[in-house]
């Protein structure tokens, strides 16, 4: 049956909903949205791939596009199996719950997403205690601190079961030698290892290695498709077949069993085919952004490793900065420290527009 057309979008409106002046859109007067790389929208070619996706019922395991994505990402990162999930938060949650039992703990950094920004899910839903420790200046966790955090086998303590690391952290890629040393220490002490690889492909690019060279050090890895890779929804959790079977059960309990989710998996497959190599553009634009802000009085914008630029501004000038930027069509987050993220919807011209707006205000 032919479905009636909704007709062309109204002038001045974004076809995805809302005012074009507010939301922007390809081919319109696009906002320079530097709030996060999660704000990207599917390209027309990605939308076409989604529309043409072959689908089935993934709860029955017969969505061919989901199955293809799971096989593809597992092979790409060097694992036996993978599980397509709704979000990075869900991926990390089901990973921790699959690794740990009630009364266990996971060792994690104070600023790690799995500890600080995911609602305490492992503790609330799984009775798994986090043991946070301080980061070093480069984002690593000192090996001595990891060692000290591992509890003895004593009824007074939660059982130390898992080490969780994150790559990238604050836009910095953890060095490969560190990953090897930290995960090696964990294994020597009987702990499993999990990587929150939300921006794993950015980390691999910054390190100059294939993504599996980062992933190989871990028992499980979460990777996000809806950040720099530009898909609208979804992450994948990779690990052994036995581990993924346990994670699959937790995904069901967490409400993550989707049906014809091949529509979403098709976007992730498209991203793997077309949006990995172009991450270099995001890194270059982030470097361009930091360089453009160099020399401003009282402003610090260190050269980034990946696609995230942190900008410290004088506290007395911070209050009106976001409003000024928004009036110039530039969206950002922060206060005296801004976190600016480049992505596939921000080009060099957009970066220059953001730099000019900030320089106009801060100089």
Secondary structure as a PSIPRED ss2 file (coil, helix, strand):
# PSIPRED VFORMAT (PSIPRED V4.0)

   1 X C   1.000  0.000  0.000
   2 X C   1.000  0.000  0.000
   3 X C   1.000  0.000  0.000
   4 X C   1.000  0.000  0.000
   5 X C   1.000  0.000  0.000
   6 X C   1.000  0.000  0.000
   7 X C   1.000  0.000  0.000
   8 X C   1.000  0.000  0.000
   9 X C   1.000  0.000  0.000
  10 X C   1.000  0.000  0.000
  11 X C   1.000  0.000  0.000
  12 X C   1.000  0.000  0.000
  13 X E   0.000  0.000  1.000
  14 X C   1.000  0.000  0.000
  15 X C   1.000  0.000  0.000
  16 X C   1.000  0.000  0.000
  17 X C   1.000  0.000  0.000
  18 X C   1.000  0.000  0.000
  19 X E   0.000  0.000  1.000
  20 X H   0.000  1.000  0.000
  21 X H   0.000  1.000  0.000
  22 X H   0.000  1.000  0.000
  23 X H   0.000  1.000  0.000
  24 X C   1.000  0.000  0.000
  25 X C   1.000  0.000  0.000
  26 X C   1.000  0.000  0.000
  27 X C   1.000  0.000  0.000
  28 X C   1.000  0.000  0.000
  29 X C   1.000  0.000  0.000
  30 X C   1.000  0.000  0.000
  31 X C   1.000  0.000  0.000
  32 X E   0.000  0.000  1.000
  33 X E   0.000  0.000  1.000
  34 X C   1.000  0.000  0.000
  35 X C   1.000  0.000  0.000
  36 X C   1.000  0.000  0.000
  37 X H   0.000  1.000  0.000
  38 X H   0.000  1.000  0.000
  39 X H   0.000  1.000  0.000
  40 X C   1.000  0.000  0.000
  41 X C   1.000  0.000  0.000
  42 X C   1.000  0.000  0.000
  43 X C   1.000  0.000  0.000
  44 X H   0.000  1.000  0.000
  45 X H   0.000  1.000  0.000
  46 X H   0.000  1.000  0.000
  47 X H   0.000  1.000  0.000
  48 X H   0.000  1.000  0.000
  49 X H   0.000  1.000  0.000
  50 X H   0.000  1.000  0.000
  51 X H   0.000  1.000  0.000
  52 X C   1.000  0.000  0.000
  53 X C   1.000  0.000  0.000
  54 X C   1.000  0.000  0.000
  55 X C   1.000  0.000  0.000
  56 X C   1.000  0.000  0.000
  57 X C   1.000  0.000  0.000
  58 X H   0.000  1.000  0.000
  59 X H   0.000  1.000  0.000
  60 X H   0.000  1.000  0.000
  61 X C   1.000  0.000  0.000
  62 X C   1.000  0.000  0.000
  63 X C   1.000  0.000  0.000
  64 X H   0.000  1.000  0.000
  65 X H   0.000  1.000  0.000
  66 X H   0.000  1.000  0.000
  67 X H   0.000  1.000  0.000
  68 X H   0.000  1.000  0.000
  69 X H   0.000  1.000  0.000
  70 X H   0.000  1.000  0.000
  71 X H   0.000  1.000  0.000
  72 X H   0.000  1.000  0.000
  73 X H   0.000  1.000  0.000
  74 X H   0.000  1.000  0.000
  75 X H   0.000  1.000  0.000
  76 X H   0.000  1.000  0.000
  77 X H   0.000  1.000  0.000
  78 X C   1.000  0.000  0.000
  79 X C   1.000  0.000  0.000
  80 X C   1.000  0.000  0.000
  81 X E   0.000  0.000  1.000
  82 X E   0.000  0.000  1.000
  83 X E   0.000  0.000  1.000
  84 X E   0.000  0.000  1.000
  85 X E   0.000  0.000  1.000
  86 X C   1.000  0.000  0.000
  87 X C   1.000  0.000  0.000
  88 X H   0.000  1.000  0.000
  89 X H   0.000  1.000  0.000
  90 X H   0.000  1.000  0.000
  91 X H   0.000  1.000  0.000
  92 X H   0.000  1.000  0.000
  93 X H   0.000  1.000  0.000
  94 X H   0.000  1.000  0.000
  95 X H   0.000  1.000  0.000
  96 X H   0.000  1.000  0.000
  97 X H   0.000  1.000  0.000
  98 X H   0.000  1.000  0.000
  99 X H   0.000  1.000  0.000
 100 X C   1.000  0.000  0.000
 101 X C   1.000  0.000  0.000
 102 X C   1.000  0.000  0.000
 103 X C   1.000  0.000  0.000
 104 X E   0.000  0.000  1.000
 105 X E   0.000  0.000  1.000
 106 X E   0.000  0.000  1.000
 107 X E   0.000  0.000  1.000
 108 X E   0.000  0.000  1.000
 109 X E   0.000  0.000  1.000
 110 X C   1.000  0.000  0.000
 111 X C   1.000  0.000  0.000
 112 X C   1.000  0.000  0.000
 113 X H   0.000  1.000  0.000
 114 X H   0.000  1.000  0.000
 115 X H   0.000  1.000  0.000
 116 X H   0.000  1.000  0.000
 117 X C   1.000  0.000  0.000
 118 X C   1.000  0.000  0.000
 119 X C   1.000  0.000  0.000
 120 X C   1.000  0.000  0.000
 121 X H   0.000  1.000  0.000
 122 X H   0.000  1.000  0.000
 123 X H   0.000  1.000  0.000
 124 X H   0.000  1.000  0.000
 125 X H   0.000  1.000  0.000
 126 X H   0.000  1.000  0.000
 127 X C   1.000  0.000  0.000
 128 X C   1.000  0.000  0.000
 129 X E   0.000  0.000  1.000
 130 X E   0.000  0.000  1.000
 131 X E   0.000  0.000  1.000
 132 X E   0.000  0.000  1.000
 133 X E   0.000  0.000  1.000
 134 X C   1.000  0.000  0.000
 135 X C   1.000  0.000  0.000
 136 X C   1.000  0.000  0.000
 137 X C   1.000  0.000  0.000
 138 X C   1.000  0.000  0.000
 139 X C   1.000  0.000  0.000
 140 X C   1.000  0.000  0.000
 141 X C   1.000  0.000  0.000
 142 X C   1.000  0.000  0.000
 143 X H   0.000  1.000  0.000
 144 X H   0.000  1.000  0.000
 145 X H   0.000  1.000  0.000
 146 X H   0.000  1.000  0.000
 147 X H   0.000  1.000  0.000
 148 X H   0.000  1.000  0.000
 149 X H   0.000  1.000  0.000
 150 X C   1.000  0.000  0.000
 151 X C   1.000  0.000  0.000
 152 X C   1.000  0.000  0.000
 153 X C   1.000  0.000  0.000
 154 X C   1.000  0.000  0.000
 155 X C   1.000  0.000  0.000
 156 X C   1.000  0.000  0.000
 157 X C   1.000  0.000  0.000
 158 X C   1.000  0.000  0.000
 159 X E   0.000  0.000  1.000
 160 X E   0.000  0.000  1.000
 161 X E   0.000  0.000  1.000
 162 X E   0.000  0.000  1.000
 163 X E   0.000  0.000  1.000
 164 X E   0.000  0.000  1.000
 165 X E   0.000  0.000  1.000
 166 X E   0.000  0.000  1.000
 167 X C   1.000  0.000  0.000
 168 X C   1.000  0.000  0.000
 169 X E   0.000  0.000  1.000
 170 X C   1.000  0.000  0.000
 171 X C   1.000  0.000  0.000
 172 X E   0.000  0.000  1.000
 173 X C   1.000  0.000  0.000
 174 X C   1.000  0.000  0.000
 175 X C   1.000  0.000  0.000
 176 X H   0.000  1.000  0.000
 177 X H   0.000  1.000  0.000
 178 X H   0.000  1.000  0.000
 179 X H   0.000  1.000  0.000
 180 X H   0.000  1.000  0.000
 181 X H   0.000  1.000  0.000
 182 X H   0.000  1.000  0.000
 183 X H   0.000  1.000  0.000
 184 X H   0.000  1.000  0.000
 185 X H   0.000  1.000  0.000
 186 X H   0.000  1.000  0.000
 187 X H   0.000  1.000  0.000
 188 X H   0.000  1.000  0.000
 189 X C   1.000  0.000  0.000
 190 X C   1.000  0.000  0.000
 191 X C   1.000  0.000  0.000
 192 X E   0.000  0.000  1.000
 193 X E   0.000  0.000  1.000
 194 X E   0.000  0.000  1.000
 195 X E   0.000  0.000  1.000
 196 X E   0.000  0.000  1.000
 197 X E   0.000  0.000  1.000
 198 X C   1.000  0.000  0.000
 199 X C   1.000  0.000  0.000
 200 X H   0.000  1.000  0.000
 201 X H   0.000  1.000  0.000
 202 X H   0.000  1.000  0.000
 203 X H   0.000  1.000  0.000
 204 X H   0.000  1.000  0.000
 205 X H   0.000  1.000  0.000
 206 X H   0.000  1.000  0.000
 207 X H   0.000  1.000  0.000
 208 X C   1.000  0.000  0.000
 209 X C   1.000  0.000  0.000
 210 X C   1.000  0.000  0.000
 211 X H   0.000  1.000  0.000
 212 X H   0.000  1.000  0.000
 213 X H   0.000  1.000  0.000
 214 X H   0.000  1.000  0.000
 215 X H   0.000  1.000  0.000
 216 X C   1.000  0.000  0.000
 217 X C   1.000  0.000  0.000
 218 X C   1.000  0.000  0.000
 219 X C   1.000  0.000  0.000
 220 X E   0.000  0.000  1.000
 221 X E   0.000  0.000  1.000
 222 X E   0.000  0.000  1.000
 223 X E   0.000  0.000  1.000
 224 X E   0.000  0.000  1.000
 225 X C   1.000  0.000  0.000
 226 X C   1.000  0.000  0.000
 227 X C   1.000  0.000  0.000
 228 X C   1.000  0.000  0.000
 229 X C   1.000  0.000  0.000
 230 X C   1.000  0.000  0.000
 231 X C   1.000  0.000  0.000
 232 X C   1.000  0.000  0.000
 233 X C   1.000  0.000  0.000
 234 X C   1.000  0.000  0.000
 235 X E   0.000  0.000  1.000
 236 X E   0.000  0.000  1.000
 237 X E   0.000  0.000  1.000
 238 X E   0.000  0.000  1.000
 239 X E   0.000  0.000  1.000
 240 X C   1.000  0.000  0.000
 241 X H   0.000  1.000  0.000
 242 X H   0.000  1.000  0.000
 243 X H   0.000  1.000  0.000
 244 X H   0.000  1.000  0.000
 245 X H   0.000  1.000  0.000
 246 X H   0.000  1.000  0.000
 247 X H   0.000  1.000  0.000
 248 X H   0.000  1.000  0.000
 249 X H   0.000  1.000  0.000
 250 X H   0.000  1.000  0.000
 251 X H   0.000  1.000  0.000
 252 X H   0.000  1.000  0.000
 253 X H   0.000  1.000  0.000
 254 X C   1.000  0.000  0.000
 255 X C   1.000  0.000  0.000
 256 X C   1.000  0.000  0.000
 257 X C   1.000  0.000  0.000
 258 X C   1.000  0.000  0.000
 259 X C   1.000  0.000  0.000
 260 X C   1.000  0.000  0.000
 261 X C   1.000  0.000  0.000
 262 X H   0.000  1.000  0.000
 263 X H   0.000  1.000  0.000
 264 X H   0.000  1.000  0.000
 265 X H   0.000  1.000  0.000
 266 X H   0.000  1.000  0.000
 267 X H   0.000  1.000  0.000
 268 X H   0.000  1.000  0.000
 269 X H   0.000  1.000  0.000
 270 X H   0.000  1.000  0.000
 271 X H   0.000  1.000  0.000
 272 X H   0.000  1.000  0.000
 273 X H   0.000  1.000  0.000
 274 X H   0.000  1.000  0.000
 275 X C   1.000  0.000  0.000
 276 X C   1.000  0.000  0.000
 277 X C   1.000  0.000  0.000
 278 X C   1.000  0.000  0.000
 279 X H   0.000  1.000  0.000
 280 X H   0.000  1.000  0.000
 281 X H   0.000  1.000  0.000
 282 X H   0.000  1.000  0.000
 283 X H   0.000  1.000  0.000
 284 X H   0.000  1.000  0.000
 285 X H   0.000  1.000  0.000
 286 X H   0.000  1.000  0.000
 287 X H   0.000  1.000  0.000
 288 X H   0.000  1.000  0.000
 289 X H   0.000  1.000  0.000
 290 X H   0.000  1.000  0.000
 291 X H   0.000  1.000  0.000
 292 X H   0.000  1.000  0.000
 293 X H   0.000  1.000  0.000
 294 X C   1.000  0.000  0.000
 295 X C   1.000  0.000  0.000
 296 X C   1.000  0.000  0.000
 297 X C   1.000  0.000  0.000
 298 X C   1.000  0.000  0.000
 299 X C   1.000  0.000  0.000
 300 X E   0.000  0.000  1.000
 301 X C   1.000  0.000  0.000
 302 X C   1.000  0.000  0.000
 303 X C   1.000  0.000  0.000
 304 X C   1.000  0.000  0.000
 305 X C   1.000  0.000  0.000
 306 X C   1.000  0.000  0.000
 307 X C   1.000  0.000  0.000
 308 X E   0.000  0.000  1.000
 309 X E   0.000  0.000  1.000
 310 X E   0.000  0.000  1.000
 311 X E   0.000  0.000  1.000
 312 X E   0.000  0.000  1.000
 313 X C   1.000  0.000  0.000
 314 X C   1.000  0.000  0.000
 315 X H   0.000  1.000  0.000
 316 X H   0.000  1.000  0.000
 317 X H   0.000  1.000  0.000
 318 X H   0.000  1.000  0.000
 319 X C   1.000  0.000  0.000
 320 X C   1.000  0.000  0.000
 321 X H   0.000  1.000  0.000
 322 X H   0.000  1.000  0.000
 323 X H   0.000  1.000  0.000
 324 X H   0.000  1.000  0.000
 325 X H   0.000  1.000  0.000
 326 X H   0.000  1.000  0.000
 327 X H   0.000  1.000  0.000
 328 X C   1.000  0.000  0.000
 329 X C   1.000  0.000  0.000
 330 X E   0.000  0.000  1.000
 331 X E   0.000  0.000  1.000
 332 X C   1.000  0.000  0.000
 333 X E   0.000  0.000  1.000
 334 X E   0.000  0.000  1.000
 335 X C   1.000  0.000  0.000
 336 X C   1.000  0.000  0.000
 337 X E   0.000  0.000  1.000
 338 X E   0.000  0.000  1.000
 339 X E   0.000  0.000  1.000
 340 X E   0.000  0.000  1.000
 341 X E   0.000  0.000  1.000
 342 X C   1.000  0.000  0.000
 343 X C   1.000  0.000  0.000
 344 X C   1.000  0.000  0.000
 345 X C   1.000  0.000  0.000
 346 X C   1.000  0.000  0.000
 347 X C   1.000  0.000  0.000
 348 X H   0.000  1.000  0.000
 349 X H   0.000  1.000  0.000
 350 X H   0.000  1.000  0.000
 351 X H   0.000  1.000  0.000
 352 X H   0.000  1.000  0.000
 353 X H   0.000  1.000  0.000
 354 X H   0.000  1.000  0.000
 355 X H   0.000  1.000  0.000
 356 X H   0.000  1.000  0.000
 357 X H   0.000  1.000  0.000
 358 X H   0.000  1.000  0.000
 359 X H   0.000  1.000  0.000
 360 X H   0.000  1.000  0.000
 361 X H   0.000  1.000  0.000
 362 X H   0.000  1.000  0.000
 363 X C   1.000  0.000  0.000
